[in-house]
Amino acid sequence: MSHTIKHKSKLVGRVRRIKGQLEAVEQALESELGCADVLMLVASVRGAINGLTAELLEDHIRHHVVDPAREKDPERAQGAADLIDVVRTYLK
């Protein structure tokens, strides 16, 4: 079973929240809200997308590359853990 299917309801929930955030951006533009307020809404959408991307990348690394918790080679396990940390930090 694919890891995206295994966590389908959680991922779909995140996508639906992002969709709601995008609708808020659209509504803000339609109602001619100030640019600073629109930019704040867009920043929140960007953060949500980055969070979803980080989660998908981390799951991909754990399921298709190396799962640090299951890897017997300590160097590979540490390398995978470091990569996951970098992905999380980069997409924060």
N, C-alpha and C positions, 0 to 999 in steps of 0.2 A: 504494500500500500504506500502510495506517495505521501511524503510528509505534508504536502499542501492539502491533500484529501483528509489526512488524519486530523489536521487542525482547521478543517474547512469552516466550521461555524465561527471560530474565533477570528479567522482572517476575513470572512465575509462581514462580520460585525464591524471590524476596523474599516473596511472599505465603505460600508454604509455610513459610518460616522464621518469619513472623509467626504463622501457625497453630500452629506448635510452641511459640512463646512463650505464646500464649493457653492452650494445653493445660497448660503449666507453671503458669500462674496458677490454672487450674481445679484442678490437682493440689494446689497449695499450699493452696487453700481447703479442699479435701476432706480433706487431712491436718492441717488446723487449724494451719498454720504461722503464726508471729507476724505481726502486722499490718505491722511495718516491712519484713519480708521480702516480703510480698505487695505492698506499695506499691512496692518496688524492682522487682519483676517487672512490675508494671503500668507503671511509668515506662519500662522497657525496651521494652515493647510500644508505648507512645505514641511513643517515639523512632523505632522502626521504621516505624510508620504515617506519622509526619511525614516520614521519609526517602523513603518510597515516594511520598507526596503531592508532595514537592518535585521528585522525579524526573519524575513525570507532568506536573506543571505546567511544568517547564522544557522538556520535550519538546514540550508543547502550544504554548508560546510560540515555540519555534524552528521548528515546522512549520506553525503556523496564524496566527501574528501576524507576527513578524519574526525572522529568524535573523541575529544580529549579525555572524556570519562572512561572510554573503553579501549583506548590505544595503549598497548603494552610498552612500546618504545617511548621512554620519557621525553626524548628530544622532540619526537613527532607530536606527542601530546602537548608539550609546551608550545611548540610552533603553532599548532591549531588553536590553542587557547589565546595566544598572542594575536593571531589573525582575527579571531572573533572580537577581541578587545579593540583592535584597531578599527574594525568595521563599525562597531558600536560608537566609538569616539568620533570617527569621521562623519558619521551620519547623524550625530547629535544635533 
